[in-house]
Amino acid sequence: MMRRSHDQLLLPVNPLFMWFSLVMALLINLLPLGRLPAMPDMVALALVFWNVHQSRRVGVGVAFVFGVMMDVHQGALLGQHALAYTLLAYFAISMHRRLPWFGVMEQALHVAPLFVVAHVVVLVTRLITGDVFPGWTVLLAPLGEAALWPVASLLLLAPQRRAPDPDENRPL
């Protein structure tokens, strides 16, 4: 019997790996690459991934803390990323039971509107407080995050994957 990749049984996630991946995503966001509005938000991508796959361990509170850290790093209005990340986490948790039934490409299509909403919340918050419009290239960031969803799924689920058929006498 052939199994599709998203039908494969997974080992339990290692909490250290999960937190390591979130911290690495934060460190990637902290890299001094300048203020590129089209740069994908790796913290948002990692938060959505872990909210979908481990909603009991990574929740809205974790998203809020990472959002405050991003606000402090960027010198932005305190709470704009925190608000966007908490909304992102809430909507990701609300779809965490339904999303794993789809393939990776369909999952990317389902999470793309979440990334768009998060970027719109940050953009509207910036515009309300009197900041300048960063340009239309800001719309490329959610598309980049959705395009990175298959890569994130491959990398972050890799430690949990079992061998396809480790033993003929033991099907699990």
Legacy VTK file of the C-alpha trace (Angstrom):
# vtk DataFile Version 3.0
C-alpha trace
ASCII
DATASET POLYDATA
POINTS 172 float
0.000 0.000 0.000
1.449 3.361 -1.046
1.054 6.250 1.366
1.046 9.871 0.378
3.474 12.151 2.191
0.803 13.792 4.350
-0.629 10.390 5.351
2.623 9.315 6.965
2.662 8.589 10.693
4.825 11.044 12.589
6.814 10.697 15.774
6.006 13.099 18.632
7.650 16.471 18.247
10.699 17.230 20.341
9.878 20.409 22.322
13.496 21.529 22.151
13.418 21.354 18.350
10.149 23.266 18.254
11.474 26.111 20.428
14.815 26.061 18.596
13.012 26.563 15.283
11.009 29.479 16.697
14.151 31.139 18.067
15.957 30.579 14.756
13.046 32.196 12.900
13.293 35.153 15.278
17.048 35.400 14.671
16.491 35.347 10.901
14.048 38.232 11.316
16.619 40.081 13.437
19.254 39.977 10.688
20.176 43.497 9.590
18.921 43.262 6.008
17.568 46.790 5.912
13.921 47.644 5.811
12.712 45.516 2.944
8.908 45.562 2.904
8.751 42.455 0.701
10.837 40.352 3.114
8.874 37.310 4.357
8.280 37.223 8.096
9.880 33.992 9.284
8.458 34.310 12.797
4.942 34.487 11.381
5.641 31.435 9.217
7.042 29.408 12.133
4.239 30.486 14.456
1.542 29.460 11.996
3.277 26.146 11.358
3.577 25.264 15.043
0.099 26.597 15.814
-1.283 24.231 13.198
0.806 21.214 14.205
1.234 21.765 17.972
-1.600 24.045 19.011
-1.442 23.002 22.671
2.228 23.924 23.037
2.439 27.066 20.921
-0.561 29.292 21.358
-1.710 32.867 21.358
0.444 33.795 24.363
3.633 32.657 22.646
2.609 34.605 19.548
2.069 37.716 21.678
5.535 37.425 23.272
7.233 36.967 19.892
5.234 39.922 18.563
6.410 42.168 21.392
10.003 41.054 20.713
9.599 41.992 17.039
8.099 45.366 17.998
11.009 46.113 20.308
13.536 45.055 17.678
12.028 47.155 14.907
11.350 50.145 17.123
7.766 50.009 15.955
4.626 50.972 17.775
4.566 48.610 20.729
1.906 46.018 20.037
1.459 46.130 16.274
3.294 42.857 15.635
1.890 41.435 18.870
-1.637 42.113 17.631
-0.895 40.695 14.186
0.772 37.565 15.579
-2.017 36.899 18.081
-4.629 37.166 15.329
-2.477 34.927 13.168
-2.191 32.374 15.968
-5.908 32.483 16.720
-6.892 31.846 13.103
-4.201 29.177 12.673
-5.404 27.352 15.779
-8.978 27.566 14.532
-7.992 25.652 11.401
-5.485 23.242 12.994
-7.764 20.199 12.717
-8.745 20.763 9.116
-5.437 21.849 7.556
-3.384 18.614 7.919
-5.916 16.758 5.750
-4.737 18.698 2.711
-1.532 18.350 0.760
1.273 20.829 1.303
0.394 22.995 -1.695
-3.261 23.189 -0.654
-2.135 24.052 2.870
-0.136 26.945 1.433
-3.284 28.224 -0.265
-5.201 27.969 3.013
-2.617 29.842 5.095
-1.978 32.578 2.514
-5.027 34.634 3.642
-3.772 34.419 7.236
-0.474 35.986 6.212
-2.298 38.660 4.215
-4.460 39.545 7.240
-1.396 39.784 9.499
0.403 42.124 7.110
-2.720 44.234 6.620
-3.079 44.613 10.407
0.543 45.787 10.695
0.141 48.114 7.708
-3.125 49.646 8.934
-1.680 50.129 12.410
1.333 51.892 10.929
-0.813 54.124 8.732
-3.191 55.049 11.580
-0.269 56.189 13.724
1.036 58.459 10.958
3.774 56.377 9.397
4.390 56.544 5.653
3.053 53.950 3.237
5.906 51.475 2.543
4.860 50.879 -1.067
3.010 48.177 -2.913
5.896 45.739 -2.544
4.564 45.057 0.960
2.018 42.783 -0.743
4.807 40.427 -1.809
5.654 39.403 1.766
2.503 37.291 2.377
2.977 35.628 -1.000
6.564 34.814 -0.074
5.469 33.344 3.239
2.857 31.186 1.523
5.466 30.099 -1.022
7.805 29.116 1.829
5.124 26.975 3.501
6.131 23.748 1.653
9.788 24.310 2.549
8.893 24.967 6.188
6.728 21.842 6.258
9.531 19.746 4.833
12.180 21.094 7.231
10.120 21.277 10.406
8.471 17.869 10.018
11.702 16.099 8.995
12.749 15.071 12.550
9.313 13.522 13.131
9.151 11.386 10.015
9.460 7.624 10.353
11.131 5.338 7.882
8.593 4.338 5.168
8.597 0.604 5.999
11.176 -0.106 8.707
10.194 -3.739 9.123
7.981 -6.061 7.116
6.658 -7.683 10.298
5.748 -4.373 11.965
3.596 -2.135 9.761
3.679 0.799 12.172
LINES 1 173
172 0 1 2 3 4 5 6 7 8 9 10 11 12 13 14 15 16 17 18 19 20 21 22 23 24 25 26 27 28 29 30 31 32 33 34 35 36 37 38 39 40 41 42 43 44 45 46 47 48 49 50 51 52 53 54 55 56 57 58 59 60 61 62 63 64 65 66 67 68 69 70 71 72 73 74 75 76 77 78 79 80 81 82 83 84 85 86 87 88 89 90 91 92 93 94 95 96 97 98 99 100 101 102 103 104 105 106 107 108 109 110 111 112 113 114 115 116 117 118 119 120 121 122 123 124 125 126 127 128 129 130 131 132 133 134 135 136 137 138 139 140 141 142 143 144 145 146 147 148 149 150 151 152 153 154 155 156 157 158 159 160 161 162 163 164 165 166 167 168 169 170 171
